[in-house]
Amino acid sequence: MMVKMTANPFKAGAVAPEINLPDPNGKNIALSSLKGKVVLVDFWASWCGPCRKEMPNVVAAYKKYKSKGFEIYGVSLDKERQAWVDAIKKDGITWIQVSELTYWNSVAAKAYNVQGIPFTVLLDKEGKVIAKDLRGAQLDSAIENALAGTAPESHEGHNHPH
């Protein structure tokens, strides 16, 4: 017998919880301020090897889609401000970054039931969940579909009835 625990409460179409945390300069930035754009909420940390390894894919997606209505809202689970700021600079991160520098005690990580990082949630222009835990090519095509207003199941150019 298998008991399925819902590790993550995010189903497609659910409204994503609000996050309102300080950026590296101490200015609070609300996730809801990005409504009207397709947004990737990206949970990561400077000390997370897999996060840093995935970052070039995220940087490439941002460069490719930022002028088309795509934004990234990075939430760091760092503890030390300097390590966080250094990683932002080293990895070429130019999008919004927030953190309360409380490691796994981050209110945002709790609200999104983050069990491990990197962890991403892609939101549509209304702030509703499209998909979670996307990386690499999957992330790229999901962003493209979201900007085009097509469902994640559709594949370039041909829609097959399911």
GUDO-623901 format. One line per 3 residues: number of its first residue (from 1); their letters; for each residue x, y, z of N, C-alpha, C, O. Coordinates in nm, 3 decimals. Atoms other than C-alpha are relative to their C-alpha. Layout:
! GUDO-623901
NUM	A	X:Y:Z:X:Y:Z:X:Y:Z:X:Y:Z  ...
! end
This chain:
! GUDO-623901
1	MMV	0.084:-0.119:0.000:0.000:0.000:0.000:0.088:0.125:0.000:0.183:0.137:0.078  -0.076:-0.124:0.007:0.131:0.340:-0.096:-0.083:0.117:0.047:-0.196:0.137:0.002  0.067:-0.121:-0.044:0.035:0.654:0.085:0.072:0.117:-0.064:0.191:0.139:-0.040
4	KMT	-0.062:-0.113:0.069:0.097:0.959:-0.129:-0.013:0.123:0.087:-0.123:0.171:0.115  0.000:-0.124:-0.077:0.199:1.257:0.078:0.010:0.114:-0.100:0.091:0.109:-0.193  -0.013:-0.113:0.092:0.140:1.584:-0.097:0.115:0.086:0.049:0.100:0.168:0.140
7	ANP	-0.120:-0.073:-0.038:0.490:1.721:-0.071:-0.011:0.146:-0.039:0.050:0.232:0.025  0.013:-0.138:0.042:0.389:2.034:-0.256:-0.144:0.032:-0.038:-0.204:-0.038:-0.120  0.141:-0.033:0.020:0.049:2.203:-0.254:-0.029:0.071:-0.132:-0.142:0.116:-0.154
10	FKA	0.021:-0.079:0.120:0.097:2.363:-0.595:-0.049:-0.082:-0.117:0.023:-0.164:-0.173  0.057:0.062:0.120:-0.133:2.244:-0.865:-0.008:0.110:-0.104:-0.018:0.228:-0.072  0.016:-0.097:0.108:-0.153:2.411:-1.203:-0.130:0.075:0.020:-0.234:0.014:0.046
13	GAV	0.120:-0.083:-0.014:-0.397:2.700:-1.180:-0.017:0.060:0.139:-0.096:0.153:0.156  0.009:-0.055:-0.135:-0.350:2.763:-0.807:0.071:0.136:0.005:0.171:0.157:-0.063  -0.064:-0.131:-0.014:-0.269:3.121:-0.708:0.120:-0.016:0.093:0.108:-0.071:0.203
16	APE	-0.123:0.013:-0.078:0.089:3.139:-0.581:-0.004:0.090:0.123:-0.053:0.203:0.115  -0.004:-0.085:-0.120:0.139:3.265:-0.224:0.087:0.124:-0.022:0.186:0.120:-0.095  -0.077:-0.124:0.009:0.264:3.621:-0.191:0.135:-0.017:0.071:0.145:-0.086:0.172
19	INL	-0.132:-0.010:-0.064:0.631:3.678:-0.111:0.034:0.149:-0.002:0.016:0.216:-0.104  -0.040:-0.141:-0.006:0.753:4.019:0.005:0.121:0.009:0.091:0.108:0.026:0.213  -0.124:0.006:-0.076:1.117:4.011:0.112:0.099:0.104:-0.050:0.083:0.158:-0.160
22	PDP	-0.098:-0.101:0.041:1.418:4.245:0.102:0.100:-0.049:-0.104:0.142:-0.165:-0.104  -0.106:0.026:0.098:1.661:4.261:-0.189:0.135:0.025:0.070:0.137:0.061:0.188  -0.129:-0.020:-0.067:2.038:4.290:-0.123:0.021:0.140:0.059:0.105:0.158:0.147
25	NGK	-0.011:-0.136:-0.053:1.994:4.664:-0.059:-0.099:0.028:0.112:-0.106:0.140:0.164  0.094:-0.016:-0.109:1.723:4.605:0.201:-0.137:0.050:-0.040:-0.222:0.076:0.045  0.129:-0.048:0.048:1.433:4.716:-0.019:-0.094:-0.118:-0.026:-0.061:-0.209:-0.102
28	NIA	0.095:0.110:0.020:1.128:4.489:-0.001:-0.059:0.004:-0.140:-0.096:0.109:-0.191  0.060:0.012:0.133:1.000:4.363:-0.336:-0.105:-0.110:0.007:-0.076:-0.224:0.044  0.111:0.096:-0.005:0.661:4.193:-0.359:-0.009:-0.078:-0.131:0.002:-0.021:-0.240
31	LSS	0.021:0.084:0.118:0.611:3.902:-0.596:-0.119:0.051:-0.080:-0.117:0.050:-0.203  0.122:-0.047:0.067:0.266:4.045:-0.674:0.024:0.125:-0.086:-0.057:0.157:-0.173  -0.031:-0.119:0.081:0.432:4.358:-0.817:0.037:-0.039:-0.143:0.046:0.047:-0.230
34	LKG	-0.037:0.049:0.133:0.527:4.141:-1.118:-0.119:-0.052:-0.080:-0.103:-0.105:-0.190  0.120:0.046:0.072:0.167:4.059:-1.214:-0.004:0.062:-0.138:0.032:0.178:-0.157  0.001:-0.047:0.138:0.119:4.089:-1.588:0.120:-0.056:-0.076:0.128:-0.043:-0.199
37	KVV	-0.115:0.065:0.063:0.447:3.905:-1.654:-0.004:-0.149:0.034:-0.063:-0.189:0.135  -0.023:0.140:-0.033:0.529:3.537:-1.671:0.121:0.001:0.095:0.224:0.060:0.062  -0.104:-0.009:-0.102:0.741:3.483:-1.357:0.048:-0.138:0.043:-0.031:-0.229:0.067
40	LVD	-0.060:0.120:-0.057:0.981:3.213:-1.249:0.045:0.035:0.142:0.130:0.121:0.161  -0.045:-0.015:-0.137:1.011:3.195:-0.871:0.109:-0.106:0.018:0.083:-0.225:0.006  -0.117:0.088:-0.004:1.358:3.047:-0.821:0.061:-0.002:0.140:0.124:0.095:0.183
43	FWA	-0.060:0.018:-0.132:1.461:2.914:-0.479:0.139:-0.059:-0.018:0.155:-0.161:-0.084  -0.138:0.043:0.017:1.838:2.876:-0.454:0.082:0.052:0.118:0.028:0.114:0.209  -0.092:-0.056:-0.101:2.143:2.958:-0.237:0.142:-0.006:-0.054:0.174:-0.089:-0.139
46	SWC	-0.140:-0.004:0.045:2.509:3.043:-0.285:0.073:-0.129:0.032:0.164:-0.169:-0.040  -0.067:0.122:-0.046:2.609:2.725:-0.098:-0.053:-0.127:-0.068:-0.005:-0.237:-0.040  0.064:0.116:0.064:2.393:2.497:-0.317:0.066:-0.029:-0.135:0.043:0.042:-0.232
49	GPC	-0.071:0.039:0.123:2.611:2.324:-0.580:-0.092:-0.020:-0.120:-0.067:0.039:-0.225  0.092:0.021:0.113:2.321:2.201:-0.800:-0.068:0.130:-0.047:-0.096:0.146:-0.166  0.061:-0.129:0.036:2.166:2.552:-0.790:0.096:0.079:-0.089:0.058:0.133:-0.192
52	RKE	-0.100:-0.078:0.072:2.487:2.713:-0.908:0.027:-0.062:-0.136:0.054:0.009:-0.233  -0.022:0.071:0.126:2.529:2.447:-1.178:-0.113:0.029:-0.100:-0.091:0.036:-0.220  0.117:-0.028:0.084:2.176:2.521:-1.310:-0.006:0.147:-0.041:-0.073:0.180:-0.140
55	MPN	0.012:-0.145:0.022:2.226:2.900:-1.299:0.028:0.045:-0.144:-0.043:0.133:-0.193  -0.019:-0.044:0.140:2.373:2.933:-1.655:-0.125:-0.021:-0.087:-0.151:0.061:-0.176  0.126:0.023:0.074:2.046:2.783:-1.792:-0.102:0.108:0.033:-0.174:0.156:-0.055
58	VVA	0.096:-0.101:-0.044:1.843:3.031:-1.587:0.040:0.137:-0.058:-0.045:0.213:-0.104  -0.052:-0.126:0.057:2.065:3.323:-1.698:-0.033:0.006:-0.150:-0.076:0.110:-0.200  0.029:0.004:0.145:2.023:3.214:-2.065:-0.149:0.021:-0.027:-0.186:0.093:-0.119
61	AYK	0.146:-0.017:0.016:1.642:3.189:-2.027:-0.039:0.145:0.025:-0.123:0.200:-0.047  0.032:-0.138:-0.031:1.631:3.533:-1.870:0.040:0.093:-0.115:-0.037:0.179:-0.156  -0.046:-0.082:0.111:1.837:3.689:-2.148:-0.089:-0.017:-0.122:-0.118:0.079:-0.193
64	KYK	0.081:0.031:0.118:1.623:3.517:-2.411:-0.142:0.057:0.009:-0.198:0.101:-0.092  0.142:-0.034:-0.013:1.280:3.608:-2.270:-0.033:0.127:0.076:-0.150:0.168:0.077  0.034:-0.117:-0.084:1.311:3.917:-2.046:-0.066:0.113:-0.078:-0.149:0.185:-0.022
67	SKG	0.061:-0.108:0.078:1.218:4.155:-2.329:-0.139:-0.037:-0.051:-0.209:0.045:-0.111  0.131:0.047:0.049:0.908:3.945:-2.404:-0.105:-0.013:0.111:-0.212:-0.070:0.089  0.097:0.005:-0.108:0.738:3.979:-2.065:0.028:-0.108:0.103:-0.063:-0.154:0.172
70	FEI	-0.040:0.102:-0.096:0.933:3.728:-1.855:0.086:0.063:0.109:0.172:0.147:0.082  -0.079:-0.051:-0.112:1.074:3.800:-1.510:0.034:-0.117:0.093:-0.038:-0.216:0.099  -0.038:0.100:-0.100:1.256:3.597:-1.246:0.000:0.067:0.136:0.046:0.180:0.152
73	YGV	0.003:-0.047:-0.138:1.200:3.639:-0.874:0.081:-0.103:0.080:0.030:-0.208:0.118  -0.091:0.093:-0.068:1.498:3.476:-0.702:-0.014:0.012:0.151:-0.009:0.121:0.206  0.009:0.003:-0.145:1.459:3.370:-0.340:0.117:-0.082:0.052:0.124:-0.203:0.030
76	SLD	-0.118:0.069:-0.051:1.786:3.286:-0.168:-0.021:-0.051:0.141:-0.079:0.017:0.225  0.004:0.057:-0.135:1.810:3.056:0.132:0.137:0.015:0.066:0.176:-0.066:0.151  -0.131:-0.028:-0.061:2.148:3.203:0.220:-0.017:0.046:0.144:-0.125:0.087:0.187
79	KER	-0.005:-0.051:-0.137:2.249:3.293:0.575:0.084:0.125:0.008:0.061:0.213:0.091  -0.093:-0.112:-0.005:2.527:3.538:0.500:-0.017:0.089:-0.122:-0.010:0.043:-0.236  0.023:-0.096:0.108:2.465:3.851:0.294:0.114:0.003:-0.100:0.090:0.005:-0.221
82	QAW	-0.114:-0.013:0.091:2.818:3.866:0.150:0.009:-0.118:-0.096:0.037:-0.100:-0.215  -0.005:0.120:0.085:2.810:3.507:0.020:-0.109:0.009:-0.108:-0.086:-0.028:-0.223  0.114:-0.016:0.091:2.470:3.581:-0.140:0.034:0.101:-0.109:0.017:0.074:-0.228
85	VDA	-0.033:-0.107:0.094:2.585:3.908:-0.300:0.113:-0.043:-0.095:0.108:-0.013:-0.214  -0.112:0.047:0.083:2.910:3.748:-0.425:-0.048:-0.100:-0.106:-0.003:-0.095:-0.220  0.054:0.099:0.094:2.717:3.459:-0.586:-0.082:0.068:-0.110:-0.075:0.027:-0.226
88	IKK	0.080:-0.076:0.097:2.478:3.704:-0.757:0.094:0.058:-0.106:0.068:0.049:-0.226  -0.096:-0.063:0.090:2.777:3.886:-0.907:0.073:-0.105:-0.085:0.082:-0.091:-0.207  -0.078:0.102:0.068:2.978:3.574:-0.996:-0.082:-0.074:-0.107:-0.031:-0.106:-0.214
91	DGI	0.085:0.077:0.093:2.684:3.397:-1.165:-0.068:0.088:-0.105:-0.138:0.036:-0.192  0.058:-0.091:0.099:2.578:3.706:-1.363:-0.151:0.015:0.013:-0.222:0.028:-0.087  0.144:-0.011:-0.027:2.236:3.728:-1.200:-0.041:0.148:-0.002:0.009:0.228:0.077
94	TWI	0.041:-0.140:0.014:2.063:4.050:-1.307:-0.148:0.021:0.033:-0.198:0.133:0.024  0.143:-0.012:-0.032:1.704:3.978:-1.204:-0.019:0.022:0.150:0.077:0.022:0.228  0.036:-0.026:-0.139:1.523:4.044:-0.876:0.049:-0.114:0.090:0.029:-0.231:0.060
97	QVS	-0.046:0.095:-0.100:1.681:3.873:-0.576:-0.049:0.047:0.136:-0.033:0.164:0.171  0.044:-0.032:-0.136:1.530:3.861:-0.228:0.045:-0.110:0.096:0.064:-0.225:0.057  -0.031:0.098:-0.105:1.621:3.691:0.099:-0.011:0.069:0.134:0.020:0.187:0.149
100	ELT	-0.008:-0.054:-0.135:1.572:3.738:0.468:0.118:-0.061:0.073:0.134:-0.042:0.194  -0.125:0.058:-0.052:1.899:3.543:0.517:-0.024:-0.087:0.122:0.048:-0.077:0.222  0.034:0.087:-0.113:1.740:3.284:0.744:0.011:-0.148:-0.035:-0.045:-0.233:0.034
103	YWN	-0.027:0.140:0.035:1.852:2.965:0.565:-0.134:-0.071:-0.026:-0.220:-0.015:-0.094  0.124:0.077:0.025:1.575:2.698:0.566:-0.120:0.057:0.074:-0.232:0.013:0.051  0.111:-0.061:-0.073:1.365:2.914:0.802:-0.067:0.111:-0.079:-0.152:0.183:-0.025
106	SVA	0.060:-0.102:0.085:1.274:3.143:0.513:-0.152:-0.015:-0.002:-0.205:-0.125:-0.024  0.146:0.005:0.004:0.905:3.234:0.529:-0.049:-0.040:-0.139:-0.149:-0.109:-0.153  0.039:0.034:0.137:0.889:3.205:0.150:0.018:-0.150:-0.025:-0.069:-0.213:-0.085
109	AKA	-0.025:0.144:0.019:1.043:2.855:0.152:-0.108:-0.081:0.070:-0.150:-0.185:0.020  0.107:0.070:-0.073:0.784:2.751:0.411:-0.133:0.013:-0.074:-0.207:-0.084:-0.087  0.126:-0.023:0.072:0.496:2.908:0.217:-0.009:-0.086:-0.127:-0.118:-0.128:-0.166
112	YNV	-0.005:0.079:0.124:0.607:2.718:-0.096:0.037:-0.145:0.026:0.059:-0.222:-0.067  -0.031:0.137:-0.041:0.682:2.399:0.100:0.125:-0.053:-0.071:0.126:-0.166:-0.121  -0.124:0.039:0.067:1.036:2.388:-0.039:0.071:-0.108:0.082:0.104:-0.087:0.199
115	QGI	-0.065:0.113:-0.067:1.193:2.052:0.046:0.146:-0.012:-0.038:0.224:-0.074:0.033  -0.137:0.004:0.047:1.514:2.096:-0.151:0.017:0.106:-0.107:-0.081:0.151:-0.167  -0.026:-0.100:0.104:1.681:2.341:-0.386:0.105:-0.054:-0.096:0.187:-0.136:-0.055
118	PFT	0.086:-0.105:0.058:1.703:2.435:-0.666:-0.145:-0.045:-0.010:-0.174:-0.162:-0.034  0.142:0.025:0.013:1.325:2.459:-0.669:-0.061:0.120:-0.071:-0.041:0.234:-0.029  0.059:-0.110:0.077:1.132:2.664:-0.924:-0.150:-0.019:-0.014:-0.201:-0.131:-0.018
121	VLL	0.143:-0.001:0.028:0.769:2.758:-0.975:-0.022:0.104:-0.109:0.014:0.221:-0.093  0.029:-0.091:0.110:0.658:2.910:-1.306:-0.143:0.048:0.013:-0.236:-0.031:0.025  0.131:-0.062:-0.016:0.367:3.154:-1.279:-0.043:0.069:-0.128:0.039:0.124:-0.201
124	DKE	0.052:-0.070:0.117:0.142:3.290:-1.551:-0.018:0.149:0.034:0.017:0.193:0.143  0.012:-0.145:-0.016:0.059:3.659:-1.596:-0.097:0.040:0.111:-0.096:0.155:0.156  0.095:-0.026:-0.109:-0.216:3.630:-1.333:0.056:-0.041:0.136:-0.011:-0.025:0.238
127	GKV	-0.058:0.045:-0.126:0.021:3.490:-1.070:-0.044:-0.140:0.039:-0.034:-0.179:0.156  0.043:0.138:-0.026:-0.114:3.136:-1.104:0.107:-0.099:-0.044:0.181:-0.074:-0.140  -0.101:0.103:0.027:0.102:2.824:-1.104:-0.024:-0.066:-0.135:-0.135:-0.109:-0.166
130	IAK	0.002:0.074:0.126:0.182:2.676:-1.445:0.066:-0.135:0.022:0.011:-0.239:-0.013  -0.076:0.122:-0.022:0.443:2.421:-1.342:0.105:0.025:0.108:0.135:0.140:0.141  -0.106:-0.014:-0.099:0.710:2.352:-1.082:0.118:-0.090:-0.032:0.106:-0.188:-0.106
133	DLR	-0.123:0.079:0.013:1.065:2.217:-1.067:0.047:-0.019:-0.143:0.089:-0.128:-0.182  -0.046:0.007:0.139:1.151:2.296:-1.428:0.147:0.038:-0.008:0.194:0.127:0.063  -0.141:-0.032:0.021:1.511:2.297:-1.545:0.033:-0.011:-0.148:-0.040:-0.074:-0.224
136	GAQ	-0.054:0.016:0.135:1.710:2.331:-1.867:-0.100:0.022:-0.112:-0.171:0.122:-0.115  0.086:-0.011:0.119:1.519:2.267:-2.191:-0.148:0.003:0.037:-0.227:0.070:-0.029  0.140:0.000:-0.046:1.193:2.198:-2.002:-0.042:0.140:0.043:-0.152:0.187:0.012
139	LDS	0.026:-0.136:-0.046:1.215:2.540:-1.843:-0.018:0.092:-0.119:-0.113:0.171:-0.125  0.003:-0.084:0.119:1.285:2.707:-2.175:-0.133:-0.014:-0.075:-0.196:0.087:-0.108  0.124:0.019:0.078:0.987:2.552:-2.355:-0.123:0.041:0.081:-0.221:0.089:0.023
142	AIE	0.115:-0.041:-0.083:0.752:2.615:-2.059:-0.014:0.152:0.001:-0.126:0.204:-0.002  0.003:-0.148:0.004:0.847:2.986:-2.058:-0.056:0.045:-0.135:-0.143:0.132:-0.142  0.045:-0.035:0.134:0.798:3.006:-2.433:-0.151:-0.021:-0.015:-0.221:0.066:-0.067
145	NAL	0.144:0.030:0.007:0.454:2.840:-2.409:-0.081:0.098:0.084:-0.188:0.142:0.041  0.072:-0.092:-0.089:0.351:3.063:-2.117:-0.010:0.138:-0.062:-0.114:0.203:-0.054  0.001:-0.131:0.065:0.448:3.378:-2.306:-0.093:0.002:-0.121:-0.155:0.104:-0.152
148	AGT	0.087:0.011:0.118:0.260:3.254:-2.612:-0.145:-0.024:0.041:-0.237:-0.015:-0.041  0.135:0.025:-0.051:-0.039:3.176:-2.392:-0.053:-0.138:-0.033:-0.174:-0.160:-0.035  0.043:0.136:0.028:-0.043:2.807:-2.480:0.027:-0.090:0.120:0.113:-0.060:0.203
151	APE	-0.013:0.094:-0.111:-0.075:2.515:-2.242:0.136:-0.070:-0.005:0.191:-0.090:-0.113  -0.130:0.064:-0.003:0.245:2.344:-2.127:0.006:-0.133:-0.077:0.114:-0.175:-0.119  0.000:0.129:0.071:0.136:2.017:-2.293:0.025:0.016:-0.149:0.069:-0.078:-0.216
154	SHE	-0.011:-0.014:0.145:0.142:2.165:-2.640:0.146:0.001:-0.044:0.233:0.049:0.029  -0.136:0.005:0.054:0.450:2.107:-2.854:0.005:0.087:-0.124:-0.091:0.097:-0.200  -0.015:-0.098:0.108:0.587:2.356:-3.104:-0.074:-0.038:-0.128:-0.046:-0.138:-0.193
157	GHN	0.063:0.012:0.130:0.355:2.392:-3.394:-0.109:-0.103:-0.016:-0.197:-0.083:-0.100  0.109:0.097:0.022:0.137:2.084:-3.357:-0.067:-0.038:0.129:-0.005:-0.087:0.223  0.080:0.037:-0.116:-0.140:2.033:-3.111:-0.069:-0.130:-0.027:-0.148:-0.142:-0.121
160	HPH	0.063:0.131:0.014:-0.242:1.674:-3.070:-0.107:-0.013:0.106:-0.082:0.017:0.223  0.102:0.019:-0.105:-0.571:1.600:-2.896:0.041:-0.115:0.092:0.092:-0.217:0.046  -0.039:0.105:-0.096:-0.513:1.399:-2.579:-0.121:-0.084:0.037:-0.109:-0.178:0.117
! end
